């Protein structure tokens, strides 16, 4: 694996992790049930981000950025 590819994968994975943590905080503040869903079912929590784009739009954008970085690598 080249250095550029490894860097892109690392930053992409870090962006996905940070977006999940931000989404966890936002969803937990909104409703504890969505907070639990975000904690135990991370992929389902991005459905919450799509529904509540006004509150969780930043987390969704960061996840999209991380996914694009990983895809490009």
C-alpha positions in Angstrom: 0.0 0.0 0.0 1.4 3.3 -1.0 1.8 6.2 1.5 -0.9 8.3 -0.2 -3.4 5.5 -0.2 -2.7 4.7 3.4 -3.1 8.3 4.4 -6.4 8.6 2.6 -7.8 5.5 4.2 -6.6 6.6 7.7 -8.1 10.1 7.4 -11.3 8.6 5.9 -11.7 6.1 8.8 -11.0 8.9 11.3 -13.6 11.1 9.6 -16.1 8.3 9.8 -15.4 7.7 13.5 -15.6 11.4 14.3 -18.9 11.7 12.4 -20.3 8.7 14.4 -19.3 10.3 17.7 -20.9 13.7 16.6 -24.0 11.9 15.5 -24.1 10.0 18.9 -24.0 13.3 20.8 -26.6 15.0 18.6 -29.0 12.0 18.6 -28.7 11.5 22.3 -29.5 15.2 23.0 -32.6 14.9 20.8 -34.0 11.6 22.0 -32.5 8.9 24.2 -34.0 6.1 22.0 -32.2 7.4 18.9 -29.1 7.8 21.1 -29.3 4.1 22.0 -29.9 3.2 18.3 -26.8 5.2 17.4 -24.8 3.5 20.0 -25.8 -0.1 19.1 -26.7 0.2 15.4 -24.4 2.8 13.8 -25.6 2.3 10.3 -29.2 2.9 11.3 -28.2 6.1 12.9 -27.4 7.6 9.5 -31.1 7.2 8.7 -31.7 9.4 11.7 -29.2 11.9 10.2 -31.1 11.9 6.9 -34.5 12.5 8.7 -33.1 15.2 11.0 -30.8 16.9 8.5 -31.2 20.3 10.3 -29.6 18.9 13.5 -27.3 16.1 12.2 -26.3 17.5 8.8 -22.7 18.2 9.8 -22.2 14.6 11.0 -23.7 13.3 7.7 -21.4 15.6 5.7 -18.4 14.4 7.6 -19.4 10.8 7.1 -19.8 11.4 3.4 -16.4 13.0 3.2 -14.8 10.0 5.0 -16.6 7.6 2.7 -15.3 9.4 -0.4 -11.8 9.4 0.9 -11.9 5.7 1.5 -13.5 5.1 -1.9 -10.9 7.2 -3.7 -8.0 5.3 -2.0 
